[in-house]
Amino acid sequence: MSSDIAIRARGLGKRYALFDRPVDRLKQMLFGRFHRYYQEFWALQNIDMEIRKGEVVGIIGRNGAGKSTLLQLVCSTLQPTTGELTVEGRVAALLELGAGFNSNFTGRENVYLNAAILGMSRDEIAARIDEIIAFADIGDFIDQPVKIYSSGMFMRLAFAVATSVDPDILVIDEALSVGDGAFARKSFDRIMKMKDAGKTILFCSHSTYQVEALCSRALWIEHGALRMTGSAADVTNAYHSSLAPPVAGNGATLRGAPVAAGNGRIVRVTASADGVSGKSVRVRSGKSDVAITIAFAIDPALPAPTVALGFADSSGLTVASATSLNDGATVKVGADGYGEATVVFPRFPLLKGKYSVTSFLACENAIHVYEQIECSVTLEVVQEGLEQGLVSLPHEWRT
């Protein structure tokens, strides 16, 4: 393998055996030579890829597409069924934080245990343990059994250990945000430093916004196959387009197949301001009326759903939200289960900056979320004045 290649796959595939009944497993063990008692399921098939050293590559796709399977193969927690996979260098994975921890050991003892599993020698661990403990910031609990830890404390320590091994390759599966807001920012900063240090990073996320912001290149996995590879912007745009239903010649959205019983999905999200509509619009702070429309499909037997939006700034901080349930707005649904809701923000009050909108379709009580789409639309807000902050508050001067 070329010296500048960190990961190379050729014809990579992973197959699982699906048994209808537990007894079929025993039959397969005893009589498998004569009859097959299972169905084959290919989580991945015929994956060819090369990732160069120092690249930051995003992996996107729907749930069940095979993304996590690919990452586990790279980390050697799974073995391939077909093909070849070559990985050069030490790998650290943020797949299941805390895997390998012993609940009866103290935090300090688990640092030594887990770091050893990740390939560090005892001398290396001893040299870094103070840094690991300081980063986790769990105080005197470091010498208490981890079984009494809160989930946040557990995640802090696991993240601190996983990112302390100075890996050549870092694998992240939906684990950028751990613990509270302050620690989430600190964890993200650490990953960015690893990126700046030239580490190879594989980043799997449903947040295409984060993929585009963090990665130079992306892979799109669909039904276990590599559907597209290219720049992060090109791949995420193509992926977003695939999520929207096809458009007929007259501009009407084709509704497609009905949703599954007891479920719902978001069909389309669009924003409009100053006569322009689309997935990304330019907004004049304090002047433009912004309308965001969410079209959806839901099982007609279900009650009318809740539609919600969340606005986040470029750092990912949620700065505002709107919920039909909270506002007392009744969402109308057609007899076929299709509907749409539009929320209008007069004289849009957010100040200059780039904002992403996360869209939600939830049950009538806004408890169960049928579907959530991050970065469903983006808003680029410009302003004329010099006001600072996130929002322009209504005010008046009295002198």
Number of C-alpha atoms within 10 A of each C-alpha: 10 7 8 11 17 21 19 20 18 15 15 21 25 22 15 13 13 13 14 11 10 8 10 17 17 12 14 16 11 11 13 14 8 8 10 14 20 17 11 12 12 16 19 26 20 16 22 16 15 13 19 16 19 19 19 23 26 28 28 25 23 15 11 13 19 23 26 19 20 23 22 17 17 23 19 13 10 13 15 21 14 16 15 14 21 14 18 15 13 14 21 22 23 20 18 14 20 19 10 14 21 16 14 13 16 19 27 19 17 24 24 20 18 20 22 15 12 19 15 17 13 13 9 14 22 13 11 14 19 12 15 23 20 12 18 21 16 17 10 9 15 20 14 15 17 23 15 13 17 10 12 14 22 21 19 25 25 26 24 22 27 23 19 19 20 14 20 18 27 23 22 22 20 16 20 20 14 23 17 12 11 10 17 16 17 16 23 15 13 15 19 13 12 20 18 10 10 14 21 25 28 24 24 27 21 17 17 26 19 19 24 20 13 18 20 15 22 26 23 23 23 19 17 23 20 20 14 16 18 14 17 26 18 14 24 27 13 13 20 15 11 10 12 15 13 14 11 9 7 6 8 9 15 12 14 10 7 16 15 11 11 12 18 24 22 24 20 18 22 18 24 21 21 14 9 12 15 13 16 18 19 19 26 22 22 19 15 19 18 24 17 21 17 22 18 22 26 28 20 19 12 15 13 20 26 24 29 21 22 18 22 20 18 13 10 13 11 15 13 14 13 15 17 19 18 11 8 8 13 14 17 13 20 12 10 12 18 21 19 18 19 15 18 14 13 12 14 20 20 24 23 22 16 17 24 21 23 21 26 23 26 23 21 18 13 18 9 12 18 18 14 17 19 19 22 23 20 22 24 16 20 16 15 11 9 8 11 9 10 14 16 14 9 6 6 6 4 4 3
